[in-house]
Amino acid sequence: MLRPGNAGSNDAADHVVVLAAALAQLPRVGYRKLMVRIDGAGATHALVGHLEALNTAIRRVVYTVGWTITSADEGAIAKLPEAAWTVALGQDGQSTPGYEVAELTDVNTRSGWPKGLRLIVRRCHPSRRQAKKLTDFERSTGWVYSIIATNIGFKGLKGVRGSHTAQFLDVLHRHHAVVEDRVRCNKAMGLRNLPSQSWQVNAAWILAANLAADLDAWTRLLGCAGEAELEGAEPASIRAKLYSIGARLTRHARTRTLRLAATWPWSQAFAACWQRLAALPDPAT
């Protein structure tokens, strides 16, 4: 979404607009159960209030949002006993020593927020980059902290065992980091640079770049599944290995044949991707 250069960050109104655009793309069949994850300082009264308002008699919306830590939050964290902390889990379900999570809900005072809102705090030893931005509290404890807010209650998600625990909620929210990977790839496919001083030209450029990024993502998802070198490839790699492959298009007996270079290392991967994409059903039918 193209915005003026002086537009503020973490603007609740912009969050609501982007969320509405995202929900509009969902198929109606899956619209009754929604999960929204917003990183950064997503826990604003306006945005959380909007998320709560999305819940209706026939639609359930759960969410996790980033929480800006204040001195009051640090005071609440300081009250947690060591026994309250448990080792965090990775996306593979394995423990990650050095990273710990705890329930902060009953310790922190949250006036003005929706009833049932939970706070989960995570701590880890600061990296060299984080060490430059530590608060006095973090320096004194030797940990760097982050908090998420969620409306997933102490009973968890229906049918999902362990989904009520702080460890599960931490993993659930942190999986949202895949968005950052897509943002990085989108920038490499044109979003990094705007070509003109004209707003209209730049808006068209962003649209074209987004279309290219979508095509790239779906090509790798649907056509390159199982290909270790391609399904997670960065734009520069996927261009060199798949999109820029040397080939000749020939015609004979009213048939067109794409002849791939036999010496190209990824010829078989290209052919497999092509066949998978060609086998997909026509979305119009």
Secondary structure, DSSP 8 states (H G I E B T S, - for coil): ----TT--SS-HHHHHHHHHHHHHTS-GGGTTEEEEEE-SS---HHHHHHHHHT--SS-EEEEEEEE---HHHHHHHHTS-GGG-EEEE-TTS-EEEEEEEEE-TTTS--TTS-TT-EEEEEEE---TTGGGG--HHHHHHT-EEEEEEE---TT-STT-TTTTSHHHHHHHHHGGGHHHHHHHHHIIIIIT----S-HHHHHHHHHHHHHHHHHHHHHHHHHSTT-TTTTT--HHHHIIIIIT--EEEEEETTEEEEEE-TT-TTHHHHHHHHHHHHTS--TT-
